[in-house]
Amino acid sequence: EFTVSYLGQAPDVVFTSEDYGAEYARLMGARHVLVDRARTTVPVSGTLIRRAPLEHLDFLEPCVRAYFVRRVVLIGAESTGKTTLAQQLAERFGTHWVPEYGREHWEKKVAGLTMSDPLPSWSHDEFVDIATEQQARENQLARTANRVLICDTNAFATGTRHERYYQTRDARVDAIGARDKVDLYLLTAPDVPFVQDGVRDGELIRDWMHERFRSQLEHGATPLKLISGSYEQRYIVAEKAVQALITTPSSDND
């Protein structure tokens, strides 16, 4: 009944690879054609996909693929190696990484300024726009990611950065962040030298940002892994954490 209702009419022919296909077709008054019952031409089945979706992503529609792809979010204070690590992890696992849109937005704001010019201020609405765009780009790339998507920040982190500038959170940004899909947070510690690249302004509050992120996430439902030490040590720890994530069965499979 559902199939007929969904299609708007009963089909003439039903193609399946299932034992129940003949009865399924008969109930709709359709002819049944059994195709590749032994799964020799296309060695896959719905059962196999449900059991291990990450191993069969190419058989899924992009919107379904995005649901099953694991998402790893790098989060932390400025100049703690997030972007470089995100790129390294994406290369290691042959997948996409999502750059930080807030940085792109800021670079456009300060483009053309001289060293003597005052830095522009932030508006509340800008954080809403940044969180919205960050999440949209992430969701788009998840549709074609390979098992895992590496994200250099997310909408939740945008809310904390709003808190940094305004000493309070914005409910609109937090509402966007509540829709984030995160399977693992990698928190990069501020124990590496600060590198001024011309647009950073958070050197003196790196410790505050780190502790704020840690306090917000350490008791949450999403796993949190601290990434510290040398850049080489950070990569080793992060790589192992991501590898463990994508080889552990997910409750989404149930």
N, C-alpha and C positions, 0 to 999 in steps of 0.2 A: 504494500500500500504506500509506504514512504517513497519508494522509487517511482511509482506511477505518479504520485502527487508532485514529486520534485521535478520530473520530466514534463508533466502536463499531459502525458499520454502514455499508454503502454508501448514498450519497444517491440519491434518485430523480431529481432534477433538478440540474444544475449551471449556474449563470449566470456567464458570464465576458465580458470584452471583448477576449479574446486569440485569435490565430489557432490557438493550440494547444489551445484550449478543447474543441473537438470530440473530439480524440483523448484528452484528459485525461478527459472524461466517459465515452467509450467504454470505456476501460480499467477503469472502475468499474461498467460496466453501467448507466450513467445517461443520461438525455436531456440534451442540451446546448441552452442558449438563449443566443444571442449578443446582447449588450446594448451599444449605443452604441460600436461598434468604432472609429468615427472620433473618439471623445472630444469630441463636440460638445455634449452635454448637460452632462456633467461633464468639463471640460477638464483631466484629470490622469491620470497613469498611475504604476505602480510605479517605472518608470524615472525619470520626472521627480522623484518624491519622493526617490528615492535620490540623484539628482544634486544636488538643492537642497532638503534637508529643512526648512531654516529658512523657506523660502518656501511650504511646504505643511503647516505644523504643524496646521492645522485638520482635515486629513484623517487625522491620527494619533491613536491611542488615548493617553490621558494618560500612561501609563507609558512609552510610546515617545517621546512628546513630551518628557518629562523627560530622556530620554537625550540627545536632540539639542540641546536648549536650551543655549546657552553660559552659563557661570557666571562672573561677575566678582566677586571678593572684595576688599573694601576692608579693609586691615589697617594697623595703626599704633598709636602711643601714644595716651594719653588727650588729648582736646581738640585733635585735629588735623583736625577737620572731616569725619570719616568719615560720620557719620550724615546731615548736611546734604547732602554730596556724593552719598551713596547715593540720597537722596530726589530730588535734582535729576536724576540719571542715569535713574532709573526713570521720572520724568515725561517726560524727553526721548525715551526709547525706547518709551514706552507700555507699560510692563511692571511686574512686581511688584518690590518690594525686601523683603529679609528683615531685620527689626530685630535688634539684639543682645539675645539672651535673657539673657545674663549681667547686663546692666544692669537689666532688668526684675526679675530675681531679687534683685539687690542692693538695689534700691529697696524691695522688700517687706521685706528684712531690716532696713533702717534706718527704716522707716516708724514714726512715733511717737516717735523719739528726739529729745532736745533737744541743743543745742549742747554741753552739759556732759557728756552721756553718752558713754562710750567706744564706739568703733566695734566692731561684732561681728567675730569672726574667721571665717576660711574653713576648711571641712573638705575633706579630699581627695575625699570622696564627692560634695560639691557640684559640683566641677569635672567629675566624670564625668556627673552629671545635666545640667549645663549643656551640655556637649559633645553629649550624646545628644539633648537637646531642640533645640538649635540646628540640628543636622543633620537632624532629623526635620521641622522647620518648613521648612527649605530644600528638602528633597526633595518636600514636599507642594506648595509654591508653584511648583516647577519644572514640575509637571504641567499648569499653566495659564498659564505665563509666555509672553510674546511675544518669541521669538527669543533673548532674553538675560534672565538673572536676576541682579539686583544684590544682593549679600550684604554686610551690615554685620558683618563678621568671620565666622569659621567655627570648626569644632571644632579644627583645627590651632592657631589663635590661642589658643584656650582652654588648650591645653597649654602654650603659652609664658607665659600669664598665671599658670598654676599654678607654673611655674618662677620667676616673679617673686616669688611669696609664699613658696615653699618651697625655692628654690635648687636644685631638682631637678625632673625631669619625672615624670609619672605614666604608667606603661606602659598603663594602662587608657584614659586620655584619648588618648594617642598612637595606640592601636589604633583608636579611633573616628575620629581625624583622618586616619588612613591611608585611610579610605573616602571622604574628601571628594572631590567632583568639582569641579575648578577649571580654567578655561581661561585666566584672566588674574588676576594679583594687582596691585592698585593700592596701593602703599605710601605713605601720607600722612606727610610729613615734619613734625617738630616745630618748624617755623620760623614758626608763627603764635602769637599770644599765648595763654597758658593761660587758660581761662575756668572759674572755679569755679561749678559748678551745684548744689552742696550734697551731691553724692554722690561726686565724684571725689577720689581720694587719691594720684594718681600724678604730681603736678607735678614732683617732684624727680628722677624716674627716666625722664622722657620720652626723653632722649637714649639711655639704656641700652636701653629697649624698642625704639626705632627701629633701633638697631644690631643688636640681637638678631634682630629680624625680618629685617633686610636680610641678615645673615650666614647665616641659615637658608634663605633663599629665592633669593639671587642666583645660585647655581650649580645650582639645581634644574631639573627638566624643564619646569616651568610658567613661562611668560613673566611677568616682573616689571617694572612700570613705576613709577618714582618720581614722586610727585605733590608738588610744592613750589611756593613762591611765594605770591602773593596768592590769595585765595579765587577770584577771577575767573580767574586763570591756571590754578589747579588744575582748575577745571571745563573749561576749554578743552582742556587736555592729556588729561584723563580722557575727555571726550566723543570726542575723536579716536581714542583707544586703543580704546574700545568699538566705535565705528563700524568701525574697521579689523578688529576681531575678527569681527564678524558678517557682514562682506562677504568674508572670506577662506574659501575652501573648507576643510572639516575632513576629517581622515583618517578620521573616523567614518563618512563617506559611502561608503567603499570596501567 
